[in-house]
Amino acid sequence: MQTTTETALQDENEAFAPQPQSPQSASLSPPPSPPRPPQLQQQQKQKQQQQQQQQQQQQQQQQQKQQQQQQQQQQQQQQK
């Protein structure tokens, strides 16, 4: 137990010590909570997929409408 706590303290001290070569080391020292980022990424992916699906559905609906209009025009011509 002592060794782990000592190494952790050393790491913290090194991270907070002024290092001209790598100024970002201090900002990187606090570890981000691991479970949250992947969930957010998944949500964003899901949203993107949903948007893509909606766009595809809209395109399909428009195509169907166009086909129906063409059929109606043909029927009218035949009736004449």
C-alpha positions as a printed NumPy array, in Angstrom:
array([[  0.   ,   0.   ,   0.   ],
       [  2.782,   2.403,   0.861],
       [  4.478,   1.996,  -2.484],
       [  1.306,   2.733,  -4.486],
       [  0.432,   5.842,  -2.464],
       [  4.007,   7.079,  -2.663],
       [  4.161,   6.651,  -6.424],
       [  0.802,   8.407,  -6.794],
       [  2.073,  11.336,  -4.741],
       [  5.254,  11.463,  -6.81 ],
       [  3.226,  11.492, -10.02 ],
       [  1.091,  14.354,  -8.743],
       [  4.15 ,  16.327,  -7.673],
       [  5.755,  15.815, -11.069],
       [  2.582,  16.848, -12.843],
       [  2.133,  20.046, -10.832],
       [  5.839,  20.95 , -10.911],
       [  6.646,  23.726, -13.423],
       [  7.844,  22.066, -16.626],
       [  8.771,  24.517, -19.403],
       [  9.032,  21.766, -22.004],
       [  5.45 ,  20.48 , -21.639],
       [  3.021,  23.139, -20.292],
       [  0.009,  20.874, -20.928],
       [  1.141,  18.257, -18.392],
       [ -0.582,  20.129, -15.549],
       [ -3.914,  20.192, -17.372],
       [ -3.632,  16.499, -18.228],
       [ -2.899,  15.43 , -14.622],
       [ -6.557,  15.135, -13.426],
       [ -7.886,  11.91 , -15.008],
       [-11.296,  12.277, -16.714],
       [-14.071,  10.01 , -15.462],
       [-13.921,   7.031, -17.831],
       [-17.6  ,   5.976, -18.071],
       [-18.955,   9.315, -19.271],
       [-17.058,  10.032, -22.52 ],
       [-17.975,   6.763, -24.292],
       [-21.653,   7.254, -23.448],
       [-21.583,  10.74 , -24.925],
       [-19.886,   9.435, -28.051],
       [-22.505,   6.708, -28.385],
       [-25.306,   9.252, -28.024],
       [-23.758,  11.453, -30.694],
       [-23.376,   8.471, -33.012],
       [-26.987,   7.492, -32.421],
       [-28.141,  11.024, -33.203],
       [-26.143,  11.031, -36.424],
       [-27.587,   7.67 , -37.419],
       [-31.108,   8.869, -36.679],
       [-30.604,  11.986, -38.785],
       [-29.252,   9.909, -41.653],
       [-32.19 ,   7.509, -41.411],
       [-34.659,  10.39 , -41.404],
       [-33.031,  11.907, -44.478],
       [-33.166,   8.562, -46.274],
       [-36.827,   8.125, -45.365],
       [-37.659,  11.593, -46.63 ],
       [-35.897,  10.885, -49.913],
       [-37.774,   7.614, -50.297],
       [-41.096,   9.34 , -49.616],
       [-40.335,  12.   , -52.222],
       [-39.501,   9.322, -54.774],
       [-42.757,   7.523, -54.023],
       [-44.719,  10.754, -54.485],
       [-43.062,  11.366, -57.823],
       [-43.922,   7.855, -58.976],
       [-47.556,   8.304, -57.916],
       [-47.798,  11.587, -59.815],
       [-46.409,   9.961, -62.953],
       [-48.908,   7.127, -62.669],
       [-51.785,   9.585, -62.27 ],
       [-50.67 ,  11.521, -65.349],
       [-50.512,   8.335, -67.384],
       [-53.995,   7.311, -66.231],
       [-55.404,  10.707, -67.184],
       [-53.863,  10.46 , -70.635],
       [-55.28 ,   6.982, -71.086],
       [-58.745,   8.165, -70.043],
       [-58.632,  10.938, -72.627]])
